Every structure is written in C-alpha cells, then in structure tokens.
Amino acid sequence: MSRSAALAVMSLALIAVVAARWLDAPAASVVGIVDAGTCGGASYSYTAEGVMGLAYIERADFYSVGGGAIVNAVSIQLNAFVESPEAVYWVQNVALIAKADGGYRITVADYVFNVSDYGSMEARGGGNVVRYTAGGRAVSFYQSSLTVGDLGLPASIGLMIAVNGSSIYFYYSTGGGWRLYDSVELPGGGLGIRVGPGEELEWVVAGPREGYTARITEWSGWMRLLYERGGRWYAPPCAYSGSANPVTAERTSAAEGLAEYAYGDTVVQTAGRSAVYLLWRPEISVVWTAQGPAVLLTPPDGDWALFVNGTRLGYAPAVLGPGSYNITAVLYAGSSPVYRRYIYVSSPSRP
C-alpha cells in the first residue's frame, strides 16, 4: 500500500471511531475512566496486585446536591473488587475535595464492603467497622479517613490500592510522593484485585457521599488509570468515559459533568455534558516519519508484546528504519491475549 493510501485508510478509520464514540451515548452516572472488562462485543478479565488513579486538576469549581441539601464538595474515587477464597469485597479509596475559605481542602478515606454478605465484616486496620440496620437488613462495612489539609490548584492527586496476602493497602499522593495511610487485614488471605464484566474498575468523579450528585461548573485537567501485574504498571486494554450503572452510590450530573477525550491512555477533561462512550480500544497503526515507519500502539502503556520480523522489541512503540517488516502486536489482559494484529510494511531505502 502506498504512503498516501495508507494515510487515507488510517484517517477514515479514525473518523469512524470518533463518530462511534458519540452516537447515541447514554448518560453517565459517574464519569472518569472505567475498565468494565468489555470492549464493544468482546470481554476479558484479569487479576491485579494493585490499581492506581492519577489526576491533574488545573482549575475547578463545583458543588453537590443530595437529600435537599447543597454542599461545596465532590469526590474522586478509585473503586475496585477484591476477591479472597472466601468472599468478594467492594473496595474504595476516595479523595474528598471541599471548597473552604476561598480555597480547597482534601480528605482521604477508604471503605471495604463484603458484597458476598453485606451484614458480615471482619477487618482489622486503623479504622473501624460500622454496623447499622437498613430496611430490616443488617449492613456493615470498614471505614477509615485522614484529613490531609489544604489543596492548592493546580494540583496532582493520586490514589492507590494494593493487595498482598491477607492485607489491602491504601495510599494517596498530592504531588510529593506516595503515603500509606491505612492497611486492612481481612480473613482468608490470597487477596487479588479482579477486573472483568460485573467487576469494573472505576477512577471517577462523583458526589461526596451516598445520595449526592456532583455538579461541575468549571474543570480543566486530566486523568490516568493503571493496574499492576508482575511488578509492572499497565493501562487497561479498553476504557469507557464513565458508567451508567456504577457500584458506588454517588453520582455525577449528566448536564453539569465532565466531557472527556483520550490522548493515548491519558484522558483530558473539561466541564461539560457527561456520557458513556469508549475512550480507547486496542489498536496498532503505522505512521511515516523522516526516519522511517513508526509503530503506534493504543493504549501506549498497555501490556503489549510487539514483534518485528520475529524479534520481540519490548513494550514501547518503535521507529523502524527503511526496509520491509512483518509486525505482530499482541495486547494482554492478565495471561490472556485480548487483541492480536499482523501488519506488513515496506519503506523505500534512503537515497
């Protein structure tokens, strides 16, 4: 295929993807980055040792509405399912951001629910197990929190959940390195973070507590979502802009939410209308540079195996010199391939 023809095909493909993202997009209940274990008609699942959400907020203005009240606060939530041989847990690491005295303040909090039995919770950590009755049904969960203090914008915010043996570890960062602020020991051991259909991984903006809906009036920034496997961090194979049916009980306004678009596996955010659509799906493409063909992978930081003429080149995109190349790219979710593509390219020799 000639260079002009190849570029034309890639341009048409990009136009089709962009159009598909916006046609009949459902409203989002939460918005950010969601790995639902699905990518169009395909599905996948994997187990992770850790998950990490990174956010950069250049400027923001917001409030939340719920229960007939208005509060000047929103939350940024990292939500995941953690499984043991005995139970499945819904785990949250949350940054609560509130406007106060003309600035912002941040508190971090973690929550653990036993979704196998909502009335049962055995946990040891720096926090407490809260027990109550709702509608005649016993409910219990683990909760801990830490007041971090003032937050000046622009600001970087990071949240991390890690598992090891029988313990879950909760970290936060406000740009000065990671801090472990709580660890929780659960019965049974053998913990793993599970992502797949029905066990979605969420890095989202929402109201500050149950029943509250965040309304974003001004926002400029970006987000990234990563998972850890085998000591390496990867971007999810596929990601959505939000979830119409999230597990978390907080919400984001559809009309006053966040509009997003993906640049690689970084998601740029501005105040706007919230909807659910694909931010990215697995893709390999070849573009032409002065040095020769360059291989581009989406997501760039996915768990890729890239082979050129039978030799593995590693996980980073490669710029190839003049010549003919058989390129095979395989994207993994855990130990299973979720995408495979073969491309043959030939570039002219330099004069």
C-alpha positions as CSV (number, residue, x, y, z in Angstrom):
1,M,0.0,0.0,0.0
2,S,1.4,3.4,-0.9
3,R,2.0,6.1,1.8
4,S,-0.9,8.3,0.7
5,A,-3.3,5.3,0.5
6,A,-2.2,4.1,4.0
7,L,-2.7,7.6,5.4
8,A,-6.2,7.8,3.8
9,V,-7.2,4.5,5.3
10,M,-6.0,5.5,8.8
11,S,-7.8,8.8,8.5
12,L,-11.1,7.1,7.6
13,A,-10.7,4.6,10.5
14,L,-10.1,7.5,12.9
15,I,-13.2,9.3,11.7
16,A,-15.3,6.1,12.1
17,V,-14.0,5.6,15.7
18,V,-14.7,9.2,16.7
19,A,-18.2,9.1,15.3
20,A,-19.0,5.8,17.1
21,R,-18.0,7.3,20.4
22,W,-20.7,10.0,20.3
23,L,-23.6,8.3,18.6
24,D,-26.5,7.6,21.0
25,A,-24.2,7.7,24.0
26,P,-26.1,7.0,27.3
27,A,-25.8,9.4,30.2
28,A,-23.2,8.6,32.7
29,S,-23.9,8.1,36.4
30,V,-20.3,8.6,37.2
31,V,-17.6,9.9,34.9
32,G,-13.8,9.5,34.6
33,I,-12.1,6.3,33.4
34,V,-13.8,2.9,33.8
35,D,-12.5,-0.5,32.9
36,A,-15.6,-2.7,32.6
37,G,-13.9,-5.8,31.2
38,T,-15.6,-5.2,27.9
39,C,-14.6,-3.6,24.6
40,G,-17.6,-3.4,22.2
41,G,-18.7,-7.0,21.8
42,A,-15.5,-8.6,23.3
43,S,-14.9,-9.2,27.0
44,Y,-11.9,-10.0,29.1
45,S,-10.8,-10.3,32.8
46,Y,-7.6,-10.2,34.8
47,T,-6.3,-10.2,38.3
48,A,-4.1,-7.3,39.5
49,E,-1.8,-6.7,42.5
50,G,-2.5,-3.0,42.6
51,V,-4.5,-0.3,40.9
52,M,-3.6,3.4,40.6
53,G,-5.5,6.5,39.7
54,L,-3.7,9.8,38.8
55,A,-5.4,13.1,38.3
56,Y,-4.2,16.6,37.5
57,I,-6.6,19.5,38.2
58,E,-5.6,22.9,36.8
59,R,-8.8,24.6,37.8
60,A,-12.2,23.6,39.2
61,D,-15.5,24.8,40.6
62,F,-18.2,22.5,41.7
63,Y,-21.0,21.7,44.2
64,S,-23.1,18.6,45.0
65,V,-26.8,18.2,45.6
66,G,-28.5,15.5,47.7
67,G,-31.2,15.0,50.3
68,G,-32.4,18.5,49.8
69,A,-29.0,20.0,50.7
70,I,-26.2,21.6,48.8
71,V,-22.5,21.0,49.8
72,N,-19.4,22.6,48.2
73,A,-17.6,19.3,47.8
74,V,-17.0,16.4,45.3
75,S,-15.1,13.1,45.5
76,I,-12.6,11.4,43.3
77,Q,-12.9,7.7,43.7
78,L,-10.7,4.7,42.9
79,N,-13.1,1.7,43.2
80,A,-12.3,-2.0,42.7
81,F,-13.4,-5.5,43.5
82,V,-11.0,-7.6,45.8
83,E,-11.5,-11.3,46.0
84,S,-10.3,-13.9,48.5
85,P,-11.0,-17.6,48.5
86,E,-13.9,-16.9,51.0
87,A,-15.5,-13.6,49.8
88,V,-15.7,-10.8,47.3
89,Y,-15.2,-7.2,48.6
90,W,-16.0,-3.8,47.1
91,V,-13.1,-1.5,48.0
92,Q,-12.9,2.3,47.7
93,N,-10.1,4.7,48.0
94,V,-11.6,8.2,48.0
95,A,-10.3,11.8,47.9
96,L,-12.9,14.2,49.2
97,I,-12.3,17.8,47.9
98,A,-14.2,20.6,49.5
99,K,-14.2,24.4,48.9
100,A,-13.3,26.3,52.1
101,D,-12.1,29.8,52.9
102,G,-11.7,30.7,49.2
103,G,-9.5,27.6,48.6
104,Y,-9.7,23.8,48.7
105,R,-9.2,21.1,51.4
106,I,-8.7,17.4,50.9
107,T,-9.5,14.4,53.0
108,V,-8.8,10.8,52.0
109,A,-11.0,7.9,53.1
110,D,-11.2,4.1,52.4
111,Y,-14.2,1.8,52.6
112,V,-14.5,-2.0,52.4
113,F,-17.8,-3.8,51.9
114,N,-18.3,-7.6,51.9
115,V,-20.5,-8.0,48.9
116,S,-20.8,-11.7,49.5
117,D,-22.6,-10.9,52.7
118,Y,-23.3,-7.2,53.4
119,G,-24.1,-8.0,57.1
120,S,-20.7,-9.6,57.7
121,M,-17.4,-7.7,58.0
122,E,-14.3,-8.9,59.8
123,A,-11.4,-6.4,59.3
124,R,-8.5,-5.1,61.3
125,G,-6.9,-1.7,60.5
126,G,-6.6,1.9,61.5
127,G,-10.3,2.5,61.2
128,N,-13.5,0.9,62.4
129,V,-16.2,-1.5,61.3
130,V,-19.5,0.4,61.1
131,R,-22.7,-1.6,61.7
132,Y,-26.3,-0.5,61.1
133,T,-29.7,-1.7,60.0
134,A,-31.4,-0.5,56.8
135,G,-34.9,-1.7,55.8
136,G,-34.6,-4.5,58.4
137,R,-31.4,-5.7,56.9
138,A,-28.0,-5.7,58.7
139,V,-25.3,-3.8,56.9
140,S,-21.6,-3.5,58.0
141,F,-18.5,-2.0,56.4
142,Y,-15.0,-1.0,57.3
143,Q,-14.1,2.7,57.1
144,S,-11.1,4.9,57.8
145,S,-10.2,8.5,57.0
146,L,-7.4,11.1,57.2
147,T,-7.6,14.9,56.9
148,V,-4.7,15.8,54.6
149,G,-5.2,19.6,54.6
150,D,-5.2,22.5,52.2
151,L,-5.0,21.8,48.4
152,G,-3.8,24.5,46.1
153,L,-4.7,24.4,42.4
154,P,-3.2,23.4,40.0
155,A,-2.8,20.1,41.9
156,S,-1.8,16.5,41.3
157,I,-3.8,13.8,43.1
158,G,-3.1,10.1,43.2
159,L,-4.8,7.2,44.9
160,M,-3.6,3.6,45.0
161,I,-5.0,0.3,46.3
162,A,-2.6,-2.6,46.7
163,V,-3.1,-6.2,48.0
164,N,-0.7,-8.7,49.4
165,G,-1.6,-11.9,51.2
166,S,-4.5,-11.0,53.5
167,S,-4.0,-7.2,53.6
168,I,-5.2,-4.3,51.5
169,Y,-3.1,-1.1,51.5
170,F,-4.4,2.4,50.8
171,Y,-2.1,5.2,49.5
172,Y,-2.6,8.8,48.5
173,S,-0.4,11.4,46.8
174,T,-0.7,15.1,46.4
175,G,2.4,15.5,44.3
176,G,5.0,14.9,46.9
177,G,5.4,11.1,46.8
178,W,3.1,8.3,48.0
179,R,1.9,8.0,51.6
180,L,0.4,4.8,53.1
181,Y,-2.4,6.0,55.3
182,D,-4.2,2.7,56.1
183,S,-3.9,-1.0,55.8
184,V,-6.7,-3.5,56.4
185,E,-6.3,-7.2,57.2
186,L,-9.1,-9.5,56.0
187,P,-9.8,-13.2,56.8
188,G,-8.9,-15.9,54.3
189,G,-5.8,-14.4,52.7
190,G,-5.0,-14.9,49.0
191,L,-6.4,-11.4,48.0
192,G,-6.4,-10.3,44.4
193,I,-8.0,-7.3,42.6
194,R,-10.4,-8.6,40.0
195,V,-11.4,-6.7,36.8
196,G,-13.9,-8.0,34.3
197,P,-17.6,-8.0,33.3
198,G,-19.6,-7.3,36.5
199,E,-16.4,-6.4,38.4
200,E,-15.5,-3.0,36.9
201,L,-12.6,-0.8,37.9
202,E,-13.5,2.9,38.4
203,W,-11.5,6.1,38.6
204,V,-14.3,8.6,38.7
205,V,-15.6,12.0,39.9
206,A,-18.8,11.9,41.8
207,G,-20.7,13.3,44.8
208,P,-19.0,13.4,48.2
209,R,-21.3,10.8,49.9
210,E,-24.2,8.5,49.2
211,G,-27.2,10.1,47.5
212,Y,-25.3,13.2,46.4
213,T,-24.7,14.2,42.7
214,A,-21.7,16.3,41.7
215,R,-22.3,19.3,39.5
216,I,-19.2,20.6,37.8
217,T,-19.3,24.2,36.7
218,E,-15.6,24.6,35.8
219,W,-12.9,22.0,35.3
220,S,-9.7,21.6,33.4
221,G,-7.3,18.7,33.8
222,W,-6.6,15.1,33.0
223,M,-6.7,11.5,34.4
224,R,-4.9,8.2,34.1
225,L,-5.8,4.7,35.3
226,L,-3.2,1.9,35.7
227,Y,-3.1,-1.6,37.1
228,E,-0.1,-3.6,38.4
229,R,0.7,-7.1,37.4
230,G,4.0,-8.9,37.9
231,G,5.6,-5.7,39.3
232,R,4.8,-3.6,36.2
233,W,2.1,-1.0,35.7
234,Y,-0.2,-1.1,32.6
235,A,-3.1,0.9,31.2
236,P,-6.4,-1.0,30.8
237,P,-6.9,-2.7,27.4
238,C,-10.2,-0.8,26.9
239,A,-11.7,2.1,28.8
240,Y,-15.0,3.9,29.0
241,S,-15.7,7.6,29.9
242,G,-17.9,6.5,32.8
243,S,-20.5,4.0,33.9
244,A,-24.3,4.2,33.6
245,N,-24.7,1.6,36.4
246,P,-21.8,2.1,38.8
247,V,-21.5,0.2,42.1
248,T,-20.7,3.3,44.0
249,A,-23.8,5.2,45.4
250,E,-22.6,8.7,44.5
251,R,-23.4,10.3,41.1
252,T,-22.3,12.9,38.6
253,S,-24.7,15.2,36.8
254,A,-25.3,14.5,33.1
255,A,-25.8,18.1,32.2
256,E,-23.1,19.6,34.5
257,G,-20.5,16.9,34.5
258,L,-17.2,16.2,32.6
259,A,-16.6,16.0,28.9
260,E,-13.6,13.8,28.0
261,Y,-11.4,12.7,25.2
262,A,-8.4,10.3,25.2
263,Y,-5.0,11.2,24.1
264,G,-3.3,7.8,24.1
265,D,-4.2,6.5,27.5
266,T,-4.4,9.9,29.1
267,V,-7.9,11.4,29.4
268,V,-8.3,15.1,29.0
269,Q,-11.3,16.6,31.0
270,T,-13.3,19.8,30.8
271,A,-16.6,20.8,32.4
272,G,-19.4,19.7,30.1
273,R,-22.0,17.0,29.4
274,S,-21.4,13.5,30.8
275,A,-21.9,10.4,28.7
276,V,-20.7,6.9,28.4
277,Y,-18.6,6.0,25.4
278,L,-15.3,4.3,24.5
279,L,-12.3,6.3,25.3
280,W,-10.0,3.8,23.7
281,R,-9.9,0.3,22.3
282,P,-6.8,-1.8,21.3
283,E,-5.3,-0.6,18.1
284,I,-1.9,-0.7,16.2
285,S,-1.1,1.7,13.4
286,V,1.9,2.7,11.4
287,V,2.8,6.3,10.5
288,W,5.6,7.5,8.4
289,T,8.4,9.7,9.7
290,A,11.7,11.1,8.3
291,Q,13.4,8.1,9.9
292,G,11.0,5.5,8.5
293,P,7.8,3.8,9.7
294,A,6.8,4.3,13.4
295,V,4.6,1.8,15.2
296,L,1.9,3.4,17.4
297,L,0.0,1.3,20.0
298,T,-3.2,2.1,21.8
299,P,-3.2,2.1,24.7
300,P,0.5,3.1,24.7
301,D,1.1,1.7,28.2
302,G,-0.9,-1.5,27.7
303,D,0.6,-5.0,28.3
304,W,1.8,-5.3,24.7
305,A,4.1,-7.9,23.1
306,L,5.5,-6.4,19.9
307,F,7.4,-8.5,17.4
308,V,9.2,-7.2,14.3
309,N,10.4,-9.8,11.9
310,G,10.1,-12.4,14.6
311,T,12.1,-10.4,17.2
312,R,10.4,-9.0,20.3
313,L,11.1,-5.3,20.7
314,G,9.6,-4.7,24.1
315,Y,6.6,-2.7,25.2
316,A,7.5,0.7,23.7
317,P,6.4,1.8,20.3
318,A,9.3,1.5,17.8
319,V,10.6,3.7,15.0
320,L,12.0,1.5,12.2
321,G,14.5,2.3,9.6
322,P,14.0,1.8,5.8
323,G,13.2,-1.8,4.9
324,S,10.4,-4.4,4.9
325,Y,8.8,-5.6,8.2
326,N,6.4,-8.2,9.4
327,I,4.9,-6.7,12.6
328,T,2.8,-8.6,15.1
329,A,1.3,-6.9,18.1
330,V,-0.5,-8.7,20.9
331,L,-2.2,-7.0,23.8
332,Y,-2.7,-9.0,27.0
333,A,-5.2,-8.7,29.9
334,G,-3.5,-10.8,32.6
335,S,-2.3,-14.0,31.0
336,S,-4.8,-13.9,28.1
337,P,-4.5,-12.1,24.8
338,V,-7.4,-9.8,24.1
339,Y,-6.2,-8.3,20.8
340,R,-3.8,-9.5,18.0
341,R,-2.9,-7.8,14.8
342,Y,-0.4,-8.5,12.0
343,I,0.8,-5.8,9.6
344,Y,3.3,-5.9,6.8
345,V,5.0,-2.6,5.9
346,S,7.7,-1.7,3.4
347,S,9.5,1.6,3.2
348,P,11.9,2.8,0.5
349,S,15.7,2.9,1.0
350,R,17.2,6.3,1.8
351,P,18.8,7.9,-1.3
